[in-house]
Amino acid sequence: MWTSVAKSLLKFKVQHNFAKTLLRCTSRQVPPGPSLSWRRWQHTAGAIQEAHPFTINTIIQRVEALDAKRFICIQWEDGSKSFYPFVWLRDNCQCPNCFLDSAKARKLTFDDLDVNTGVKNVAIANTGKICITWPDGHTSEFDAGWLKKRCFSEQSRAQMQEELTHPECQLWGSDLQMPTMSYQDVLTSDAHAFQWLTTLKKVGIVLLDGAPTSQGELVTLGKRIGFLRLTFYGYTWQVKDKIDANNVAYTSGKLSLHTDYPALQYPPGVQFLHCLRQAETGGESEVIDGFHACSQLRKQNPEAFHILSSTSVDFNDIGVDYCDFALQSKQNIIELDDNRHVLRINFNNATRDSVFDIPIEKVHSFYSALKEFVNLVNRPENTFCYKMKPGDY
């Protein structure tokens, strides 16, 4: 339904999760309404290669095979050099027999890859591409821009990873100017849908106004951008005060700031909340930027940051709703990627288990580190408070 938006999203490097916003409802007298969990988004490197035209100098001056090192050496017009292993080039041949361009997927099986391959001949074609003939007679052609972007130098690799996995992220506190868009615009305009999703990725929260105050609209919004994920609460659920509640969210008490469902092995990256009705008093929501709090903790107390990003904490959730469920998982409260960038926050004090699988001498240090993080999270200058109106998302 929105192919143009999907293509634009690929161009915007949408491999980034949204688990940076911690939510608290300060009064549950009249709850916001149903919510929908959403998985973190992913893309493939193959899609990215087409989405980002290379803009720097990609004219090849000279190419040669370094047989002793099993590298191809390319000298660019600006005098710089790039090196590419024989085996990597053979593995990534772009010809129709080895690569399915319509799916941006490799067809060459690893069984058929000779990891010790040599190179029979390498030359610059009239098109400016690199043409390689392999010992078995197979030929491969590589676009200069494609190769330049995949240079194995430390600088090039860092640039590529920054582009793929660390897009722009706006940190905020109590001074947040809540991004607000029209619900109907998002449903009917691909341009507005694209703006909504990219803003959500950058800021972590967006308010949509003007939605009908009827059940089912949340499903409509969910299907606008993908498929619905079935959970043990169903596809959607009503957040309201219940007797013998199977979740603290279904009580009238104040909730502490938290991310949802760390007891799941793959917690949701985004949740939708649709306000169907609202109380005249109470019903406010508080949110904070978890990435901002992590940045503060990292500067203020690096040891506490290290403890929370390296200690596996048990979370559990047991109950009956859409089905009987008993979940158990281990999560680092601050989850980092391989380059130690903050990837997501996993914290819900209500479902943090009494089972704690760490040596006894490390328990107090963990609690002290978590206390410092929670104190940061609750600082007034880090907290943004707002109240949803009926029809808001």
C-alpha positions in Angstrom: 0.0 0.0 0.0 2.9 2.3 0.5 5.8 1.1 -1.5 7.2 4.6 -1.8 7.5 4.9 2.0 9.1 1.5 2.3 11.7 2.5 -0.2 12.3 5.8 1.6 12.7 4.0 4.9 15.5 1.9 3.4 17.2 5.1 2.3 16.9 6.3 5.9 18.7 3.4 7.5 15.9 2.1 9.6 17.9 -0.5 11.6 17.4 1.1 15.0 15.2 0.2 17.8 13.0 2.6 19.8 13.4 1.2 23.3 14.8 4.5 24.6 11.6 6.0 26.0 10.6 5.0 29.5 6.9 5.5 30.3 5.0 6.1 33.5 1.3 6.8 34.0 1.0 9.0 37.1 -2.7 8.2 37.6 -4.6 5.2 36.3 -8.1 6.5 37.1 -9.1 6.4 33.5 -6.4 4.6 31.3 -5.3 5.6 27.8 -6.8 2.5 26.1 -5.5 -0.3 24.0 -1.8 -0.7 23.2 0.0 -2.6 20.5 3.5 -4.0 20.8 5.9 -3.5 17.9 9.1 -5.3 17.1 12.4 -3.5 16.4 12.9 -2.7 12.8 15.5 -4.3 10.6 16.9 -3.9 7.1 19.5 -5.7 5.1 22.9 -4.4 4.0 21.9 -5.3 0.5 19.0 -2.8 0.6 21.3 -0.2 2.0 23.8 -0.5 -0.8 21.2 0.7 -3.3 19.7 3.3 -1.0 22.8 5.4 -0.5 24.6 6.6 -3.6 28.3 7.0 -3.0 29.3 10.6 -3.4 33.1 10.6 -2.9 35.8 10.0 -5.6 35.3 6.5 -7.0 37.4 6.6 -10.2 39.8 3.7 -10.3 43.3 4.6 -11.4 45.0 1.2 -11.2 44.3 -2.4 -10.0 46.5 -5.4 -9.3 46.4 -8.8 -7.7 48.7 -9.3 -4.7 48.9 -13.1 -4.9 51.1 -13.5 -1.8 48.5 -11.8 0.4 45.5 -13.0 -1.6 44.3 -9.4 -2.0 43.2 -7.2 -4.8 44.7 -3.7 -4.5 42.8 -0.8 -6.0 44.5 2.6 -6.4 41.9 5.4 -6.6 42.3 8.6 -8.6 43.0 10.6 -5.4 46.0 8.4 -4.7 44.4 6.4 -1.8 44.4 2.6 -1.9 41.9 -0.1 -0.9 42.5 -3.8 -0.4 40.0 -6.6 -0.9 40.6 -10.3 -0.1 40.2 -12.8 -3.0 37.7 -14.9 -1.0 35.5 -12.0 -0.1 35.3 -10.8 -3.7 34.4 -14.3 -4.9 31.8 -14.7 -2.1 30.2 -11.4 -3.1 30.1 -11.9 -6.9 27.2 -9.8 -8.2 26.5 -11.8 -11.4 23.0 -13.4 -11.8 24.3 -16.9 -11.1 25.7 -15.8 -7.7 23.4 -13.0 -6.6 19.6 -12.5 -6.9 19.3 -8.8 -7.5 15.5 -8.7 -7.0 15.9 -9.9 -3.5 19.4 -8.4 -2.8 20.4 -11.9 -1.6 23.3 -14.2 -2.3 22.6 -17.3 -4.4 26.2 -18.7 -4.2 26.2 -21.4 -1.5 29.1 -21.7 0.9 29.5 -25.3 -0.2 30.5 -24.0 -3.7 32.8 -21.3 -2.4 36.6 -22.1 -2.7 38.0 -20.2 0.3 41.5 -20.7 -1.0 40.7 -19.3 -4.5 43.3 -17.4 -6.5 42.7 -14.9 -9.3 43.5 -15.6 -12.9 43.2 -12.1 -14.2 42.0 -8.7 -13.0 41.4 -5.5 -15.1 39.5 -2.3 -15.3 36.6 -2.6 -17.8 35.6 0.1 -20.2 32.7 0.9 -17.8 35.1 1.7 -15.0 34.2 -1.5 -13.2 36.7 -4.1 -11.9 36.5 -7.3 -13.9 38.0 -10.5 -12.3 38.5 -13.8 -14.0 38.7 -16.7 -11.5 40.8 -19.9 -12.0 37.6 -21.9 -12.9 36.8 -19.4 -15.7 34.0 -17.7 -13.8 34.0 -13.9 -14.1 32.8 -11.2 -11.7 32.3 -7.4 -12.2 32.3 -4.9 -9.3 31.1 -1.3 -9.4 33.7 1.1 -8.2 31.3 2.9 -5.8 30.1 -0.4 -4.4 33.7 -1.4 -3.7 34.8 1.9 -2.3 32.0 1.9 0.2 33.1 -1.6 1.4 36.7 -0.7 1.8 38.3 -2.7 4.7 40.2 0.3 6.2 39.3 1.0 9.8 37.9 4.5 8.8 35.7 3.1 6.1 34.4 0.3 8.2 33.6 2.7 11.1 31.8 5.0 8.6 29.7 2.2 7.3 28.7 0.9 10.7 27.8 4.5 11.8 25.6 4.7 8.7 24.0 1.3 9.2 23.4 1.1 12.9 23.8 4.5 14.5 21.5 7.0 12.8 20.7 10.4 14.2 19.3 10.3 17.7 17.9 13.3 19.5 18.4 13.3 23.3 15.8 15.2 25.4 14.6 16.0 28.9 11.8 18.0 30.4 12.2 20.6 27.7 11.0 18.1 25.0 8.9 19.7 22.3 6.5 16.8 21.7 6.5 15.9 18.0 2.8 16.0 17.0 1.2 14.9 13.7 -2.3 14.3 12.4 -3.5 10.7 12.6 -5.5 11.0 9.4 -2.5 12.5 7.6 -0.4 9.5 8.6 -3.1 7.1 7.3 -3.6 8.8 4.0 -0.2 10.3 3.0 3.0 8.3 2.4 5.0 11.5 3.0 3.4 12.0 6.4 3.8 8.3 7.3 7.5 8.6 6.4 7.9 11.7 8.5 6.1 10.0 11.4 8.4 7.0 11.4 11.6 8.8 10.9 10.7 11.2 13.7 9.8 8.3 15.9 13.2 6.7 15.2 15.0 9.9 16.0 13.1 11.1 19.1 11.6 7.9 20.4 8.1 9.3 20.9 5.5 11.0 18.6 1.9 12.1 19.4 -0.8 11.5 16.7 -4.0 13.5 17.2 -7.4 13.4 15.7 -8.0 9.6 15.7 -11.6 8.2 16.1 -12.3 7.2 19.7 -13.4 3.7 18.8 -11.8 0.4 19.3 -10.1 -1.1 16.3 -8.3 2.1 15.1 -5.1 0.9 16.7 -5.2 -2.2 14.4 -5.7 0.1 11.4 -2.6 2.2 12.4 -0.5 -1.0 13.0 -1.4 -2.5 9.6 -0.5 0.8 8.0 3.2 0.0 8.5 3.4 -3.8 8.9 1.9 -6.8 10.5 0.5 -7.3 14.0 2.4 -9.3 16.5 0.3 -11.7 18.6 1.3 -11.6 22.3 0.0 -13.4 25.4 -2.3 -10.4 25.9 -3.6 -10.7 22.3 -3.0 -8.5 19.3 -4.3 -5.5 21.3 -5.5 -5.1 24.9 -7.4 -2.7 27.1 -5.4 -1.0 29.9 -7.8 -0.5 32.8 -8.3 -1.2 36.5 -9.1 -4.9 37.1 -9.8 -7.0 40.1 -7.1 -9.6 40.7 -5.0 -7.9 38.0 -2.5 -10.0 36.2 -0.3 -6.9 35.5 0.5 -3.9 37.7 -0.6 -1.7 34.8 -4.2 -2.9 35.5 -4.2 -1.3 38.9 -5.1 2.3 40.0 -1.7 2.9 41.6 1.2 4.9 40.2 3.6 3.1 38.0 7.3 3.6 38.1 9.2 4.5 34.9 9.8 1.3 32.9 10.1 -0.3 29.5 7.6 -2.9 28.6 8.1 -6.7 28.7 11.7 -7.3 29.5 10.5 -10.8 30.4 10.2 -11.4 26.6 13.3 -12.7 24.9 12.7 -10.0 22.2 11.0 -7.1 23.9 9.0 -4.7 21.8 10.8 -1.7 20.3 7.6 0.4 19.9 4.2 0.4 21.6 1.1 2.3 20.5 -1.2 3.7 23.1 -4.7 4.9 21.9 -6.7 7.1 24.3 -10.4 6.3 24.1 -11.5 8.3 27.1 -9.8 10.4 29.8 -10.6 11.6 33.3 -11.0 15.2 34.2 -8.4 14.9 36.9 -5.4 12.6 36.8 -4.4 10.4 33.9 -1.1 12.2 33.1 1.8 10.3 31.6 5.5 10.8 32.3 8.2 9.8 29.8 11.9 10.1 29.9 14.6 9.5 27.3 16.4 6.4 28.5 19.4 7.0 26.2 19.8 10.5 27.7 19.8 9.0 31.2 22.4 6.4 30.1 24.6 9.1 28.7 24.4 11.0 32.0 25.2 7.9 34.0 28.1 7.0 31.8 29.7 10.4 32.5 28.7 10.6 36.2 29.6 7.1 37.2 31.3 4.9 34.6 31.5 2.0 37.0 27.7 2.0 37.6 27.2 2.2 33.9 29.5 -0.8 33.4 27.7 -2.9 36.1 24.2 -2.2 34.5 25.5 -2.9 31.0 27.3 -6.2 31.9 25.1 -7.8 34.5 22.3 -10.2 33.3 19.1 -9.6 35.3 16.3 -12.2 35.5 12.8 -11.0 34.6 9.6 -13.1 34.8 5.9 -12.7 34.0 3.3 -15.3 34.9 -0.4 -15.1 34.5 -3.5 -15.8 32.4 -4.9 -13.5 29.7 -5.2 -14.3 26.1 -3.6 -17.5 27.1 -1.7 -19.0 30.1 1.8 -17.7 30.2 5.0 -18.1 32.1 7.9 -16.2 30.8 11.5 -16.0 31.9 14.4 -14.1 30.4 17.8 -12.6 31.2 18.5 -9.0 30.1 21.1 -6.4 30.7 19.3 -3.3 32.0 21.5 -1.2 29.6 22.0 -3.2 26.4 25.0 -2.3 24.3 26.1 -3.2 20.8 29.5 -4.5 19.9 30.9 -1.0 19.8 29.5 -0.2 23.2 26.8 2.1 21.9 23.5 2.0 23.9 21.1 -0.2 22.0 18.1 -0.3 24.3 16.9 -0.2 27.9 15.4 -3.3 29.6 13.9 -2.3 32.9 10.7 -3.0 34.6 10.9 -3.1 38.4 7.6 -4.9 38.7 8.8 -8.0 36.7 12.4 -8.0 37.9 12.7 -11.5 39.4 13.8 -12.3 42.9 16.0 -15.0 41.3 19.4 -13.2 40.9 22.2 -15.2 39.2 25.3 -13.3 40.3 27.9 -13.9 43.0 26.8 -12.6 46.4 29.7 -10.2 46.7 28.4 -8.3 43.6 24.8 -7.9 44.8 25.2 -4.7 46.7 27.2 -3.0 44.0 24.5 -3.9 41.5 21.7 -2.4 43.7 23.8 0.8 44.2 24.3 1.1 40.5 20.6 0.6 39.7 19.7 3.1 42.4 21.9 5.8 40.8 20.3 5.1 37.4 16.8 5.3 38.8 17.6 8.5 40.6 18.8 9.9 37.3 15.7 8.7 35.5 13.4 10.4 38.1 15.1 13.8 38.0 12.6 16.5 37.2 14.8 17.9 34.5 14.8 14.5 32.7 11.0 14.0 32.9 8.4 15.1 30.4 4.8 15.1 31.6 1.7 15.3 29.3 -1.9 14.2 29.3 -3.5 12.4 26.3 -6.9 13.5 25.0 -9.5 11.1 23.6 -8.4 10.3 20.0 -4.6 10.8 20.8 -2.0 8.1 20.0 
